[in-house]
Amino acid sequence: MTILLYLIPVALSLGLLALGAFLWSLKSGQYDDLDGAGARILDDHDLPDRPRD
């Protein structure tokens, strides 16, 4: 039963740490452009042009 005295604060602190990391990622703009990454992977502007026959 005394293990709960250790586990409850540890679980609460890990939860608060995860919440803080999530709020930091929201504040820093990690979720601003969700569709852009999916479109950029299909974009091939960095490939050299092939010669046309």
ROSE-4610 file (N, C-alpha, C; in Angstrom, 1 decimal, always signed):
// ROSE-4610
residu = [M/M/M/T/T/T/I/I/I/L/L/L/L/L/L/Y/Y/Y/L/L/L/I/I/I/P/P/P/V/V/V/A/A/A/L/L/L/S/S/S/L/L/L/G/G/G/L/L/L/L/L/L/A/A/A/L/L/L/G/G/G/A/A/A/F/F/F/L/L/L/W/W/W/S/S/S/L/L/L/K/K/K/S/S/S/G/G/G/Q/Q/Q/Y/Y/Y/D/D/D/D/D/D/L/L/L/D/D/D/G/G/G/A/A/A/G/G/G/A/A/A/R/R/R/I/I/I/L/L/L/D/D/D/D/D/D/H/H/H/D/D/D/L/L/L/P/P/P/D/D/D/R/R/R/P/P/P/R/R/R/D/D/D]
num = [1/1/1/2/2/2/3/3/3/4/4/4/5/5/5/6/6/6/7/7/7/8/8/8/9/9/9/10/10/10/11/11/11/12/12/12/13/13/13/14/14/14/15/15/15/16/16/16/17/17/17/18/18/18/19/19/19/20/20/20/21/21/21/22/22/22/23/23/23/24/24/24/25/25/25/26/26/26/27/27/27/28/28/28/29/29/29/30/30/30/31/31/31/32/32/32/33/33/33/34/34/34/35/35/35/36/36/36/37/37/37/38/38/38/39/39/39/40/40/40/41/41/41/42/42/42/43/43/43/44/44/44/45/45/45/46/46/46/47/47/47/48/48/48/49/49/49/50/50/50/51/51/51/52/52/52/53/53/53]
x = [+0.8/+0.0/+0.9/+2.0/+2.9/+3.5/+3.5/+4.0/+3.1/+1.8/+0.9/+1.4/+2.0/+2.6/+3.7/+4.3/+5.4/+4.8/+3.9/+3.4/+2.5/+1.7/+0.7/+1.4/+2.4/+3.1/+3.9/+4.5/+5.3/+4.4/+3.2/+2.2/+1.7/+1.5/+1.0/+2.1/+3.3/+4.4/+4.7/+4.6/+4.8/+3.6/+2.4/+1.3/+1.5/+1.9/+2.1/+3.3/+4.3/+5.4/+4.9/+4.1/+3.6/+2.7/+1.8/+1.0/+1.8/+2.9/+3.7/+4.4/+4.8/+5.5/+4.5/+3.2/+2.2/+1.9/+1.7/+1.4/+2.6/+3.8/+5.0/+5.0/+4.6/+4.6/+3.5/+2.4/+1.3/+1.8/+2.4/+2.9/+4.0/+4.8/+5.9/+5.5/+4.3/+3.8/+4.0/+4.1/+4.3/+3.1/+1.9/+0.7/+0.1/+0.8/+0.2/-0.1/+0.8/+0.6/+0.7/-0.5/-0.6/-0.6/-1.1/-1.2/+0.0/+0.8/+2.0/+3.0/+3.3/+4.3/+3.9/+2.6/+2.2/+2.3/+2.1/+2.2/+3.7/+4.5/+5.9/+6.7/+6.2/+6.9/+6.6/+5.5/+5.2/+5.8/+6.3/+6.9/+8.3/+8.6/+9.9/+10.6/+10.6/+11.3/+12.8/+13.2/+14.7/+15.3/+14.6/+15.1/+15.5/+16.6/+17.0/+16.0/+15.9/+15.0/+15.6/+14.7/+15.1/+15.1/+16.1/+16.1/+14.9/+14.3/+13.2/+13.6/+13.1/+13.4/+12.7]
y = [-1.2/+0.0/+1.3/+1.2/+2.4/+2.7/+1.7/+1.9/+3.0/+3.1/+4.1/+5.5/+5.7/+7.0/+7.4/+6.5/+6.8/+6.9/+5.9/+5.8/+7.0/+7.4/+8.5/+9.8/+10.3/+11.5/+11.3/+10.1/+9.9/+10.0/+9.3/+9.3/+10.8/+11.5/+12.9/+13.8/+13.6/+14.4/+14.0/+12.8/+12.4/+12.9/+12.9/+13.5/+15.0/+15.7/+17.1/+17.4/+16.6/+16.7/+16.5/+15.5/+15.3/+16.4/+16.9/+18.1/+19.3/+19.5/+20.7/+20.5/+19.3/+19.1/+19.3/+18.9/+19.1/+20.6/+21.3/+22.7/+23.5/+23.1/+23.7/+23.5/+22.3/+22.0/+22.8/+23.0/+23.9/+25.3/+25.8/+27.2/+27.4/+26.4/+26.6/+26.4/+26.0/+25.9/+24.6/+23.5/+22.2/+21.7/+22.1/+21.6/+22.6/+23.6/+24.7/+24.2/+23.4/+23.0/+21.5/+20.9/+19.4/+18.8/+19.6/+19.0/+19.3/+20.3/+20.7/+19.6/+18.9/+17.8/+16.7/+16.4/+15.3/+15.8/+17.0/+17.5/+17.7/+18.1/+18.3/+17.0/+15.9/+14.6/+14.2/+14.6/+14.3/+15.3/+16.4/+17.4/+17.0/+17.1/+16.7/+17.8/+19.0/+20.2/+20.1/+19.2/+19.1/+18.2/+17.4/+16.5/+17.3/+16.9/+17.6/+17.2/+18.2/+17.9/+16.9/+16.0/+15.0/+15.5/+15.2/+15.7/+15.1/+15.9/+15.4/+15.0/+13.9/+13.4/+14.1]
z = [+0.0/+0.0/+0.0/+0.6/+0.6/-0.8/-1.7/-3.0/-3.7/-3.4/-3.9/-3.6/-2.4/-2.1/-3.0/-3.7/-4.6/-6.1/-6.4/-7.8/-8.2/-7.3/-7.6/-7.9/-7.1/-7.5/-8.8/-9.0/-10.2/-11.4/-11.3/-12.5/-12.7/-11.7/-11.9/-12.5/-12.0/-12.6/-14.1/-14.4/-15.8/-16.7/-16.1/-16.9/-17.1/-16.1/-16.2/-17.2/-17.2/-18.1/-19.5/-19.8/-21.1/-21.5/-20.6/-21.0/-21.3/-20.5/-20.8/-22.2/-22.5/-23.8/-25.0/-24.8/-25.8/-25.9/-24.8/-24.9/-25.5/-25.2/-25.9/-27.4/-27.8/-29.3/-29.9/-29.3/-29.8/-29.9/-28.9/-28.9/-29.9/-30.2/-31.2/-32.6/-32.8/-34.2/-34.9/-34.1/-34.7/-35.5/-35.2/-35.8/-36.7/-37.2/-38.0/-39.4/-40.1/-41.4/-41.5/-41.3/-41.3/-42.7/-43.6/-45.0/-45.8/-45.4/-46.2/-46.3/-45.2/-45.2/-46.2/-46.2/-47.1/-48.6/-48.8/-50.2/-50.6/-49.7/-50.0/-50.3/-49.8/-50.1/-51.5/-52.1/-53.4/-54.4/-54.0/-54.8/-55.3/-56.6/-57.1/-57.7/-57.2/-57.7/-57.6/-56.7/-56.5/-57.5/-58.3/-59.3/-60.5/-61.2/-62.4/-63.5/-64.5/-65.6/-66.5/-67.0/-67.9/-69.3/-70.1/-71.5/-72.3/-73.1/-73.9/-75.2/-75.7/-77.0/-78.2]
